[in-house]
Amino acid sequence: MRKLLVCLLFLCIGLFSCVESTPCVSITNGEELTLEIGESVKLEATHNFDTTSIYKWYAMNSCALVDENGFVTAVKEGVCIVKVAIDNYKDEIIINVVDTTPITISLSVDNSSLYVGGTATLNAIVEPMKPSSGLYYEIVNESDAVIITDNTVKAVKVGTAYIVAKFEEFVSNQIIVEVKEEELIDPYETVTYEEFYQNYTPATSSTDAYFRSLHGFMSGDISKQDQAPTLAHYQPMEDGKYVRNTSSIYSSDGLTYYIVDGYGNIVNEIYKGGGYVTLEEVAAYVLAFGDIPANYISKKSGKPSSNMWKEYLRLNHSQFSGDTSKYPYEPVLPRISGCGGDLYYYEIDLGTTGTDCDPDYEITDYNDGKTITRGAARIVYTRYDKNKNDIIDINEKYVFYTYNHYNDFQEYLNYEGGWGEMFGNVTGGGSLSSKYDYNPTLYVEVVRKNLYTKSTSIDINYSLVIPYYKKEEIYI
């Protein structure tokens, strides 16, 4: 026994008990005691030899205190050793100090009534104080109205959430967070055209884009568009072919489309129902939403001065047959209906600063705010499948750019600055738009690959779900 080993005087004899011939001291309370914090007990000791000395008590660590008379008081949770000594003889006892104080958790939130998209902060007070790493929050009614990250509550849809905090087996009081649909307020109702464009910045959300479009205000980049695409400094290739990104990343409500770069990082976003004019954003828009931006009309003529979009008005949304029997200088686009394929293509104008390769198209502004001079630049994209249904499959969504009136094309590769190899008539050595001297090269195949490897369906931001207007109700 440990205590008797402490009393052992003659190791060579191997004695394991206190006998009269072996001087020793012994604590009579046992080898081990368990005390609650604040509890006291008097330790007793005996010895088997004559002495005039007195007992000396001391604790080896701070979870318990002992006085000169052997009174031990437990002060904090832990395990400590209390020793007694007289002359040169010692004994010890283990003191286990336990905390039996009931743990209480008080939970509060700084805002219990949120609008969709809003946040609030949870505050849990644990008494007596415990390590924060074991604390967590739980939605007890399995509501999907909010999500909780660390101690932040984010409102994602209308509903009510019941939340508690937990630590070990202890549970806090229950709080209620209500999520409401925010009343939509038009921030541009009193803003003039001049005021809006004085210090222009792109839209920040689908809701922002919606209200802008109500007044003919743009949502995207309004820089002048050059003829040639701006190519990314890095365009991924595999087996000598360009990679076409197959990821389709939308917000949970489907109103925001996230654009990645060649490395798969999100670098831009466009909003359904917004106004866009640059090649990069218009190409992404028609691929993402299978329709035209809000500042486009289907007609091939229009007066900017009488239209709310003014110089940002864009024309022409019509079917593109791609029939090479009529236009032999045109290359055959993938699965195009005009050549017996099962995909229907549409075309739209792209407002460039001029066309330097075709004398039939004047080098001038597409839209100067008063008149529109249509150039030779078009975006051609797949709009319907063989049954005239909207195209859902990303692999059937093709977007091409032609700056020389259908003679040559480049494919949009579904990432910022991603444009494929040019193919078509002039590329092959044919004469511009000639029905006699033509030599269109074939469509250049690409490698399909998901560049956004983190996920193909994510909730990056939560926009208000609002009923979108029909274009013919506003854009006339």
C-alpha positions as CSV (number, residue, x, y, z in Angstrom):
1,M,0.0,0.0,0.0
2,R,1.2,3.5,-0.9
3,K,0.7,4.9,2.6
4,L,2.6,2.1,4.2
5,L,5.4,2.5,1.6
6,V,5.7,6.1,2.8
7,C,6.2,4.8,6.3
8,L,8.8,2.2,5.4
9,L,12.0,2.9,7.2
10,F,14.1,-0.2,6.5
11,L,13.8,-1.1,2.8
12,C,16.3,-3.9,3.2
13,I,13.9,-5.7,5.6
14,G,10.9,-5.2,3.3
15,L,8.4,-4.3,6.0
16,F,5.0,-3.1,4.7
17,S,3.1,-2.1,7.8
18,C,3.5,0.3,10.7
19,V,4.4,-1.7,13.8
20,E,5.7,-0.6,17.1
21,S,9.3,-1.3,16.2
22,T,8.9,0.8,13.0
23,P,8.3,4.5,13.7
24,C,5.8,6.1,11.3
25,V,3.0,8.6,11.0
26,S,-0.4,7.8,9.4
27,I,-3.4,9.9,8.3
28,T,-6.4,8.1,9.7
29,N,-9.0,9.6,7.2
30,G,-7.9,7.0,4.6
31,E,-5.9,7.3,1.4
32,E,-8.3,9.4,-0.6
33,L,-11.2,11.8,-0.1
34,T,-13.6,13.6,-2.4
35,L,-14.8,17.1,-1.5
36,E,-17.1,19.6,-3.2
37,I,-15.8,23.1,-3.7
38,G,-16.2,25.0,-0.4
39,E,-16.5,21.8,1.7
40,S,-14.1,21.3,4.7
41,V,-13.0,18.3,6.6
42,K,-10.5,17.9,9.5
43,L,-7.8,15.4,8.9
44,E,-6.5,13.3,11.7
45,A,-3.1,11.8,12.1
46,T,-1.4,9.3,14.5
47,H,2.2,8.2,15.1
48,N,3.8,5.3,17.0
49,F,6.8,6.9,18.6
50,D,7.5,9.3,21.5
51,T,8.1,12.9,20.5
52,T,7.5,16.4,21.6
53,S,7.1,17.7,18.0
54,I,3.7,18.7,16.5
55,Y,2.2,17.8,13.2
56,K,2.9,20.1,10.2
57,W,0.3,20.1,7.4
58,Y,0.7,21.3,3.9
59,A,-0.9,21.0,0.5
60,M,1.1,20.3,-2.6
61,N,-1.1,22.3,-5.0
62,S,-3.8,24.9,-5.0
63,C,-7.1,23.1,-5.4
64,A,-7.3,22.7,-1.6
65,L,-6.0,24.6,1.5
66,V,-5.0,23.1,4.8
67,D,-4.4,24.9,8.1
68,E,-2.1,24.1,10.9
69,N,-4.7,22.0,12.6
70,G,-5.4,19.8,9.6
71,F,-8.6,21.4,8.4
72,V,-8.8,21.0,4.6
73,T,-11.0,23.3,2.5
74,A,-11.7,22.5,-1.2
75,V,-11.3,25.7,-3.3
76,K,-11.3,24.7,-6.9
77,E,-11.9,21.7,-9.1
78,G,-8.9,19.3,-9.4
79,V,-6.8,16.7,-7.7
80,C,-4.3,17.7,-5.0
81,I,-2.2,16.0,-2.3
82,V,-2.2,17.0,1.3
83,K,0.8,15.9,3.5
84,V,1.5,15.6,7.2
85,A,5.0,15.5,8.7
86,I,6.3,15.0,12.2
87,D,10.0,14.8,12.9
88,N,11.3,13.0,9.8
89,Y,8.2,10.9,9.1
90,K,5.5,11.8,6.6
91,D,2.2,10.6,5.2
92,E,-0.2,11.9,2.5
93,I,-3.8,11.8,1.3
94,I,-5.3,12.5,-2.1
95,I,-8.0,15.1,-2.2
96,N,-10.4,15.1,-5.2
97,V,-12.2,18.4,-5.5
98,V,-15.3,18.4,-7.6
99,D,-17.5,21.2,-8.8
100,T,-21.2,20.4,-8.2
101,T,-22.4,23.9,-8.8
102,P,-25.3,23.8,-11.3
103,I,-24.4,25.2,-14.7
104,T,-26.9,27.7,-16.1
105,I,-26.9,29.1,-19.7
106,S,-28.6,32.4,-20.5
107,L,-29.2,32.9,-24.2
108,S,-30.2,36.2,-25.8
109,V,-30.1,37.7,-29.3
110,D,-29.6,41.4,-30.3
111,N,-32.4,41.3,-32.9
112,S,-35.2,38.8,-32.8
113,S,-37.1,40.2,-35.8
114,L,-35.1,40.0,-39.1
115,Y,-35.8,40.6,-42.8
116,V,-34.6,38.1,-45.3
117,G,-30.8,38.7,-45.7
118,G,-30.4,40.3,-42.3
119,T,-28.2,39.0,-39.5
120,A,-28.3,39.0,-35.7
121,T,-25.8,38.0,-33.0
122,L,-26.4,35.3,-30.3
123,N,-25.0,35.8,-26.8
124,A,-24.8,32.9,-24.4
125,I,-23.6,33.4,-20.8
126,V,-22.5,30.2,-19.1
127,E,-22.3,30.4,-15.3
128,P,-20.1,29.5,-13.7
129,M,-17.7,30.3,-16.5
130,K,-16.8,27.3,-18.6
131,P,-14.5,26.9,-21.7
132,S,-16.3,28.4,-24.7
133,S,-15.1,25.6,-27.1
134,G,-17.9,23.3,-25.9
135,L,-20.7,25.7,-26.5
136,Y,-22.9,25.4,-29.6
137,Y,-26.3,26.5,-30.8
138,E,-29.2,24.5,-32.1
139,I,-32.4,25.2,-34.0
140,V,-34.8,23.0,-32.1
141,N,-37.8,23.2,-34.4
142,E,-35.7,22.3,-37.5
143,S,-36.7,25.6,-39.2
144,D,-34.9,26.5,-42.4
145,A,-35.7,30.2,-41.9
146,V,-32.2,30.9,-40.6
147,I,-28.7,29.5,-40.6
148,I,-26.3,29.8,-37.7
149,T,-22.5,30.2,-38.2
150,D,-20.5,30.5,-35.0
151,N,-22.8,32.9,-33.1
152,T,-24.3,34.7,-36.1
153,V,-27.8,34.1,-37.3
154,K,-28.5,34.8,-40.9
155,A,-32.1,35.1,-42.2
156,V,-32.6,33.2,-45.4
157,K,-36.4,32.8,-45.8
158,V,-39.6,33.8,-44.2
159,G,-40.4,31.7,-41.1
160,T,-39.7,31.3,-37.4
161,A,-36.8,29.6,-35.7
162,Y,-36.5,28.4,-32.1
163,I,-32.9,28.4,-30.9
164,V,-31.1,27.2,-27.8
165,A,-27.5,27.1,-26.6
166,K,-26.0,23.9,-25.3
167,F,-23.0,23.0,-23.2
168,E,-22.4,19.4,-22.3
169,E,-25.7,18.2,-21.0
170,F,-26.9,21.7,-20.1
171,V,-29.5,23.6,-22.2
172,S,-30.3,27.3,-22.2
173,N,-33.6,29.1,-22.3
174,Q,-35.2,29.1,-25.8
175,I,-35.3,32.2,-27.9
176,I,-37.4,32.9,-31.0
177,V,-36.2,34.6,-34.2
178,E,-38.8,35.7,-36.7
179,V,-37.9,36.2,-40.3
180,K,-40.1,38.6,-42.4
181,E,-40.2,39.6,-46.0
182,E,-38.7,43.1,-46.2
183,E,-40.9,45.8,-47.7
184,L,-39.4,46.7,-51.0
185,I,-38.6,50.3,-51.3
186,D,-37.5,51.8,-54.6
187,P,-34.2,53.6,-54.0
188,Y,-34.2,55.2,-57.5
189,E,-37.7,56.6,-57.5
190,T,-36.6,60.2,-57.3
191,V,-33.2,59.8,-58.9
192,T,-32.6,61.6,-62.2
193,Y,-30.7,60.1,-65.2
194,E,-27.9,62.6,-64.7
195,E,-27.7,62.0,-61.0
196,F,-27.6,58.2,-61.4
197,Y,-24.7,58.2,-63.9
198,Q,-22.7,61.0,-62.2
199,N,-20.9,58.6,-60.0
200,Y,-21.9,55.3,-61.5
201,T,-21.2,52.0,-59.8
202,P,-22.5,48.5,-60.9
203,A,-25.5,46.9,-59.2
204,T,-24.8,45.1,-55.9
205,S,-27.6,42.6,-55.8
206,S,-30.5,41.2,-57.9
207,T,-32.9,43.5,-56.0
208,D,-30.8,46.5,-56.8
209,A,-30.7,45.5,-60.5
210,Y,-34.5,45.1,-60.5
211,F,-35.1,48.6,-59.3
212,R,-32.5,50.0,-61.6
213,S,-34.2,48.4,-64.6
214,L,-37.6,49.9,-63.6
215,H,-36.1,53.3,-64.5
216,G,-33.8,52.3,-67.4
217,F,-30.6,52.4,-65.2
218,M,-27.8,50.0,-66.0
219,S,-26.5,47.2,-63.7
220,G,-23.2,46.2,-65.3
221,D,-20.0,47.7,-66.7
222,I,-20.8,50.6,-69.0
223,S,-17.4,50.9,-70.7
224,K,-17.2,51.3,-74.5
225,Q,-17.0,47.9,-76.1
226,D,-14.0,47.2,-78.4
227,Q,-14.3,44.8,-81.3
228,A,-12.0,42.2,-80.1
229,P,-12.7,40.2,-76.9
230,T,-10.4,41.0,-73.9
231,L,-8.7,37.7,-73.4
232,A,-7.7,36.4,-69.9
233,H,-4.0,36.2,-69.2
234,Y,-4.6,32.5,-68.3
235,Q,-6.9,30.4,-70.5
236,P,-6.7,26.7,-69.4
237,M,-6.0,24.1,-72.1
238,E,-5.9,20.3,-72.2
239,D,-4.6,18.2,-75.0
240,G,-4.0,21.3,-77.1
241,K,-7.7,22.4,-76.8
242,Y,-9.3,25.3,-74.9
243,V,-11.3,24.3,-71.8
244,R,-14.9,25.3,-71.7
245,N,-16.1,25.7,-68.1
246,T,-19.2,23.5,-67.3
247,S,-20.0,24.9,-63.9
248,S,-23.2,26.8,-63.4
249,I,-23.2,28.7,-60.2
250,Y,-26.4,30.5,-59.1
251,S,-27.7,32.0,-55.9
252,S,-30.4,30.1,-54.2
253,D,-33.1,32.1,-55.8
254,G,-31.6,31.8,-59.3
255,L,-31.4,35.5,-59.9
256,T,-27.6,35.8,-59.5
257,Y,-25.1,34.1,-61.7
258,Y,-21.5,33.9,-60.6
259,I,-18.7,34.2,-63.1
260,V,-15.4,32.5,-62.5
261,D,-11.9,33.1,-63.9
262,G,-9.7,30.6,-65.6
263,Y,-8.6,29.3,-62.2
264,G,-12.2,28.7,-61.1
265,N,-12.3,31.7,-58.6
266,I,-15.5,33.7,-58.6
267,V,-14.6,37.2,-59.9
268,N,-18.0,38.7,-61.0
269,E,-21.7,38.3,-60.9
270,I,-24.6,39.3,-63.1
271,Y,-28.3,39.7,-62.2
272,K,-31.4,38.5,-64.0
273,G,-33.4,41.4,-65.3
274,G,-30.4,43.8,-65.2
275,G,-29.0,46.0,-68.0
276,Y,-25.7,45.0,-69.6
277,V,-23.7,46.2,-72.7
278,T,-20.2,44.7,-72.6
279,L,-19.3,41.6,-74.6
280,E,-18.1,39.8,-71.5
281,E,-21.3,40.4,-69.4
282,V,-23.8,40.1,-72.2
283,A,-22.2,36.7,-73.2
284,A,-22.4,35.5,-69.6
285,Y,-26.0,36.8,-69.3
286,V,-27.4,34.9,-72.3
287,L,-25.6,31.7,-71.3
288,A,-26.8,32.0,-67.7
289,F,-30.4,33.0,-68.2
290,G,-31.1,32.0,-71.8
291,D,-32.6,35.4,-72.6
292,I,-31.6,39.0,-73.3
293,P,-30.6,41.7,-70.8
294,A,-33.3,44.2,-69.9
295,N,-31.9,47.0,-72.1
296,Y,-32.4,44.9,-75.3
297,I,-35.5,44.9,-77.5
298,S,-36.3,42.4,-80.2
299,K,-36.8,45.0,-82.9
300,K,-34.0,45.9,-85.3
301,S,-34.7,49.6,-85.1
302,G,-35.4,51.9,-82.2
303,K,-35.1,55.6,-81.0
304,P,-32.8,56.0,-78.0
305,S,-34.2,59.5,-77.4
306,S,-37.6,58.2,-76.7
307,N,-36.5,55.0,-74.8
308,M,-35.7,55.0,-71.1
309,W,-32.4,53.2,-71.8
310,K,-31.2,56.1,-74.0
311,E,-27.6,55.4,-75.2
312,Y,-27.6,51.9,-73.6
313,L,-30.5,50.7,-75.7
314,R,-29.5,47.6,-77.7
315,L,-31.4,46.0,-80.6
316,N,-32.1,42.8,-82.4
317,H,-33.2,39.6,-80.8
318,S,-34.1,37.2,-83.6
319,Q,-33.6,33.7,-84.7
320,F,-30.3,32.9,-86.5
321,S,-30.8,29.9,-88.8
322,G,-27.1,29.4,-89.8
323,D,-28.2,28.0,-93.1
324,T,-25.0,27.6,-95.0
325,S,-26.8,26.7,-98.3
326,K,-27.9,30.4,-98.4
327,Y,-24.7,31.7,-96.8
328,P,-21.9,29.4,-97.7
329,Y,-19.3,31.7,-96.2
330,E,-20.7,31.0,-92.7
331,P,-19.2,28.2,-90.7
332,V,-21.5,25.5,-89.4
333,L,-22.2,26.1,-85.7
334,P,-22.7,23.0,-83.4
335,R,-26.1,21.3,-83.9
336,I,-27.6,24.4,-85.5
337,S,-31.1,24.0,-86.8
338,G,-30.4,25.7,-90.1
339,C,-28.1,22.8,-91.0
340,G,-30.3,20.0,-89.8
341,G,-29.4,20.2,-86.1
342,D,-31.6,20.1,-83.0
343,L,-30.7,23.4,-81.4
344,Y,-32.2,26.8,-82.3
345,Y,-29.9,29.7,-82.2
346,Y,-30.7,33.4,-81.7
347,E,-28.7,36.5,-82.4
348,I,-28.4,39.9,-80.7
349,D,-26.4,43.0,-81.5
350,L,-23.3,43.9,-79.6
351,G,-22.7,47.7,-79.6
352,T,-19.1,48.2,-80.5
353,T,-17.2,51.3,-81.4
354,G,-17.1,50.3,-85.1
355,T,-16.1,47.5,-87.5
356,D,-12.8,47.9,-89.3
357,C,-13.0,44.8,-91.5
358,D,-16.3,45.4,-93.4
359,P,-16.7,48.5,-95.5
360,D,-20.5,48.1,-95.3
361,Y,-20.4,49.0,-91.6
362,E,-19.3,52.5,-90.6
363,I,-16.8,53.0,-87.8
364,T,-19.0,55.0,-85.4
365,D,-20.8,54.7,-82.1
366,Y,-23.5,52.1,-82.1
367,N,-25.7,54.3,-80.1
368,D,-24.9,58.0,-79.5
369,G,-28.1,58.7,-77.5
370,K,-30.0,60.0,-80.6
371,T,-29.6,57.4,-83.3
372,I,-28.4,53.8,-83.6
373,T,-26.0,52.7,-86.3
374,R,-25.9,48.9,-86.3
375,G,-22.5,47.3,-86.7
376,A,-21.4,43.9,-87.8
377,A,-20.8,42.5,-84.3
378,R,-23.3,39.9,-83.0
379,I,-23.6,37.4,-80.2
380,V,-25.2,34.2,-81.4
381,Y,-26.4,31.7,-78.8
382,T,-28.5,28.6,-78.4
383,R,-32.0,29.5,-77.1
384,Y,-34.2,26.5,-77.6
385,D,-33.9,22.8,-78.0
386,K,-35.6,20.8,-80.8
387,N,-38.9,20.9,-78.9
388,K,-38.6,24.7,-78.5
389,N,-38.1,24.4,-74.8
390,D,-35.5,26.5,-72.9
391,I,-32.1,24.9,-72.8
392,I,-31.1,23.7,-69.3
393,D,-28.2,21.4,-70.0
394,I,-24.9,23.5,-69.8
395,N,-23.4,21.2,-72.5
396,E,-26.1,22.4,-74.9
397,K,-25.6,26.1,-74.2
398,Y,-23.4,27.6,-76.9
399,V,-22.5,31.3,-77.0
400,F,-20.4,32.7,-80.0
401,Y,-19.2,36.1,-80.9
402,T,-18.8,37.3,-84.5
403,Y,-17.3,40.8,-85.1
404,N,-17.5,40.5,-88.9
405,H,-21.1,39.7,-89.7
406,Y,-21.0,35.9,-89.4
407,N,-17.8,35.3,-91.3
408,D,-15.8,34.2,-88.3
409,F,-16.8,33.2,-84.7
410,Q,-15.2,32.7,-81.3
411,E,-16.8,30.6,-78.6
412,Y,-17.4,32.1,-75.1
413,L,-15.9,29.6,-72.7
414,N,-18.0,30.5,-69.7
415,Y,-15.4,32.3,-67.6
416,E,-14.0,35.8,-67.5
417,G,-11.9,36.5,-70.5
418,G,-12.4,33.0,-71.8
419,W,-12.7,33.0,-75.6
420,G,-11.9,30.1,-77.9
421,E,-10.0,29.9,-81.1
422,M,-11.4,31.9,-84.0
423,F,-12.9,29.8,-86.9
424,G,-14.8,30.6,-90.1
425,N,-14.5,32.1,-93.5
426,V,-11.8,34.8,-93.3
427,T,-9.8,32.6,-90.9
428,G,-9.8,30.0,-93.7
429,G,-8.7,32.5,-96.4
430,G,-12.1,33.3,-97.9
431,S,-13.2,36.7,-99.0
432,L,-15.5,38.7,-96.6
433,S,-19.1,37.7,-97.0
434,S,-18.5,36.2,-100.5
435,K,-20.8,33.6,-101.9
436,Y,-18.2,32.6,-104.4
437,D,-14.8,32.9,-102.7
438,Y,-15.3,31.2,-99.4
439,N,-13.5,28.7,-97.2
440,P,-15.0,28.5,-93.7
441,T,-13.0,26.4,-91.3
442,L,-14.8,24.0,-88.9
443,Y,-15.9,24.7,-85.4
444,V,-12.9,24.3,-83.1
445,E,-13.7,21.6,-80.5
446,V,-13.1,22.3,-76.8
447,V,-12.6,20.3,-73.7
448,R,-15.5,20.5,-71.2
449,K,-14.4,20.7,-67.6
450,N,-15.8,22.1,-64.3
451,L,-13.5,24.9,-63.3
452,Y,-15.3,25.7,-60.1
453,T,-14.3,22.6,-58.2
454,K,-15.7,23.8,-54.8
455,S,-19.3,23.2,-55.7
456,T,-21.7,23.4,-58.7
457,S,-24.7,24.5,-56.6
458,I,-24.1,27.0,-53.8
459,D,-25.9,29.6,-51.7
460,I,-23.4,32.4,-51.9
461,N,-25.9,35.2,-51.2
462,Y,-29.5,35.4,-50.5
463,S,-31.4,37.9,-52.6
464,L,-35.1,38.8,-52.2
465,V,-37.3,36.8,-54.4
466,I,-39.4,39.3,-56.3
467,P,-41.8,38.9,-59.2
468,Y,-40.0,39.8,-62.4
469,Y,-41.9,42.0,-64.9
470,K,-42.4,40.9,-68.5
471,K,-40.2,42.9,-70.8
472,E,-43.1,43.9,-73.0
473,E,-44.7,45.6,-70.0
474,I,-41.8,48.0,-69.7
475,Y,-39.5,48.0,-72.7
476,I,-41.3,49.5,-75.7
